[in-house]
Amino acid sequence: MWMIVACALLTLGVLVLSGVVCAGAKPYFVTMEDIESREELRDFDCVIVLGARVYSDGSLSSVLKDRAIVGIDAYKAGASDVLLFSGDHGQTSYDEVNALREFAESQGVARDRIFLDHAGFSTYESMARLAQVFGAKKVLIVTQEYHLYRAIYNARALGMEAYGLPCDLRRYRSQLRFEARELLARAKDFFYCHVVKPEPTYLGDPIDLKGSGAQTHDMP
């Protein structure tokens, strides 16, 4: 009986914390129309696109491709003159950020305007590195809606003025699984932001977003 009660309380706690994260982030959702019409949404330090799965041949998954498309659109609409890709490049055999860079270049984005965060191993780490390594103060985050709540919440809890642009261009094959997993992830990141406050796996030297993105590139 006590196990049933404990499980019920744990589930309730996860749902409550997920609700707190969503409520805290929702006011900062914006649309492409907002970016094109509101002057205060055109001076971001960067448009940051968060990583997701890349296939073994280097092609982008549908989730990641949609993030890239909308991030590039926001950059071209004038939200920022910096496009930052943050993702997992912890192994030479797996590289989210250079796959994103190559896609952006194919869409006409100048190479020196593309910054890469090779150590964005989680949403929390991407936001922490954005603040601590890249020195960002005001950012536009691009990812799918289910993920955007947590990304905005993390960024704001870490001291940045963050807004989010959803990029749900289709229904995804694993949508329900993504959304279910996100409930736990929101609860975890709430504790990361307010209790644990872990340092990212890697920090390194500061990177100036006012310079050239080439300083972050590891491939010619």
C-alpha positions in Angstrom: 0.0 0.0 0.0 2.8 2.4 0.9 4.4 1.8 -2.4 1.2 2.9 -4.2 1.0 6.0 -2.1 4.7 6.8 -2.8 4.3 6.4 -6.5 1.2 8.5 -6.5 3.0 11.3 -4.6 6.0 11.1 -6.9 3.7 11.3 -10.0 1.9 14.3 -8.5 5.2 16.0 -7.7 6.4 15.5 -11.3 3.1 16.9 -12.7 3.2 19.9 -10.3 6.8 20.8 -11.2 6.1 20.3 -14.9 3.2 22.7 -14.5 5.5 25.3 -12.7 8.0 25.1 -15.5 5.4 25.5 -18.2 3.6 28.4 -16.5 6.9 30.2 -16.0 7.9 29.8 -19.6 4.7 30.3 -21.6 4.6 34.1 -21.4 7.9 34.2 -23.4 6.7 32.2 -26.4 6.8 34.3 -29.6 5.9 33.8 -33.2 7.7 34.7 -36.4 5.1 37.5 -36.9 6.2 38.9 -33.5 9.8 38.9 -34.5 9.0 40.7 -37.7 6.8 43.4 -36.1 8.2 44.0 -32.5 11.4 46.0 -32.3 12.3 44.5 -28.9 12.5 41.1 -30.5 15.2 42.1 -33.1 18.2 42.6 -30.9 19.0 39.1 -29.5 22.6 38.2 -28.8 21.9 35.1 -30.7 19.3 32.7 -32.1 20.1 29.4 -30.5 19.0 26.1 -32.1 19.1 23.1 -29.8 20.4 19.8 -31.0 18.6 16.5 -31.6 19.3 13.3 -33.5 21.6 13.2 -36.5 21.7 10.0 -38.6 24.8 8.0 -39.3 25.1 9.5 -42.8 25.1 13.0 -41.3 21.5 13.9 -42.3 19.2 15.7 -39.9 16.3 13.9 -38.2 12.9 15.5 -38.9 12.9 17.0 -35.4 16.3 18.6 -35.9 15.7 19.8 -39.5 12.6 21.7 -38.4 14.6 23.4 -35.6 17.2 24.4 -38.2 14.7 25.7 -40.7 12.9 27.9 -38.2 16.1 29.0 -36.6 17.5 30.1 -40.0 14.2 31.9 -40.8 14.4 33.8 -37.5 18.1 34.7 -38.2 17.2 35.9 -41.7 14.2 37.9 -40.3 16.6 39.9 -38.3 16.2 38.5 -34.8 20.0 38.4 -34.5 23.1 38.5 -36.6 24.4 35.4 -34.8 23.1 31.8 -35.3 24.3 29.4 -32.6 23.9 25.6 -32.8 24.2 23.8 -29.5 24.3 20.0 -29.5 26.2 16.8 -28.8 29.6 16.5 -30.4 31.2 14.5 -27.6 32.6 11.8 -30.1 34.2 12.1 -33.5 31.7 9.6 -34.8 28.6 11.7 -33.7 28.3 15.3 -34.6 25.1 17.3 -34.3 26.5 20.8 -34.6 28.6 20.4 -37.8 25.6 18.8 -39.5 23.6 21.8 -38.6 26.3 24.2 -39.8 26.4 22.5 -43.2 22.7 22.7 -43.5 22.7 26.4 -42.6 25.5 27.1 -45.1 23.4 25.4 -47.8 20.6 27.8 -47.0 22.9 30.8 -47.5 23.9 31.7 -44.0 27.4 33.2 -43.9 29.9 30.8 -42.3 31.3 33.4 -39.9 27.8 34.1 -38.5 27.4 30.5 -37.4 28.7 29.7 -33.9 29.0 26.1 -32.6 28.6 24.8 -29.1 30.1 21.3 -29.3 29.3 20.4 -25.6 25.5 21.0 -25.5 25.0 17.5 -24.1 21.6 18.4 -22.5 19.2 21.3 -22.4 20.5 22.5 -19.1 24.1 22.3 -20.2 23.3 24.2 -23.4 21.7 27.0 -21.4 24.4 27.1 -18.8 27.2 27.2 -21.4 25.2 29.9 -23.3 25.4 32.1 -20.3 28.8 31.2 -18.9 30.9 30.5 -22.0 29.2 32.7 -24.7 28.2 35.4 -22.3 24.7 35.7 -23.7 22.2 38.0 -22.0 19.2 38.0 -24.3 18.5 35.0 -26.5 15.9 33.5 -28.8 15.6 29.7 -28.4 14.3 27.5 -31.2 13.0 24.0 -30.6 9.7 22.2 -30.6 6.9 23.4 -28.2 7.1 20.4 -25.8 10.8 21.1 -25.3 10.6 24.9 -25.5 9.0 25.3 -22.0 12.0 23.7 -20.3 14.6 25.5 -22.4 13.1 28.9 -21.7 12.7 28.1 -18.0 16.3 27.0 -17.7 17.6 30.0 -19.5 15.7 32.5 -17.4 16.5 30.7 -14.2 20.2 31.0 -15.2 19.8 34.8 -15.6 19.2 35.3 -19.3 16.3 37.2 -20.9 15.1 34.4 -23.0 12.2 34.0 -25.5 11.2 30.9 -27.4 10.1 30.3 -31.0 8.3 27.0 -31.5 9.2 25.0 -34.7 6.5 22.4 -34.9 6.2 22.0 -38.6 4.7 18.5 -38.5 3.5 15.8 -36.2 6.5 13.6 -35.2 6.6 9.9 -35.2 7.6 9.7 -31.5 5.6 12.8 -30.3 3.9 11.1 -27.4 7.1 9.5 -26.1 8.9 12.9 -26.4 6.1 14.6 -24.4 5.9 11.9 -21.7 9.7 12.0 -21.3 9.6 15.8 -21.0 7.5 15.6 -17.9 10.3 14.0 -16.0 12.9 16.2 -17.7 11.1 19.4 -16.5 11.1 18.1 -12.9 14.8 17.2 -13.1 15.8 20.6 -14.6 13.7 22.4 -11.9 16.0 20.9 -9.3 19.1 21.5 -11.4 18.2 25.2 -11.7 17.2 25.8 -8.1 18.8 23.1 -5.9 21.7 21.2 -7.5 23.0 23.9 -9.9 25.6 21.6 -11.5 28.4 23.0 -13.7 28.4 21.9 -17.4 30.5 18.9 -18.3 32.9 21.3 -20.1 33.3 25.1 -19.8 36.5 26.4 -21.4 37.5 29.9 -22.4 34.9 32.6 -23.0 33.7 33.0 -26.6 32.8 36.4 -27.9 29.5 36.4 -29.9 30.5 39.8 -31.3 33.4 38.1 -33.1 33.5 35.5 -35.9 31.9 32.2 -35.5 35.0 30.6 -37.1 36.6 30.6 -33.6 34.2 27.8 -32.7 34.6 25.7 -35.9 36.7 22.5 -35.8 36.3 21.6 -39.5 37.4 23.5 -42.6 
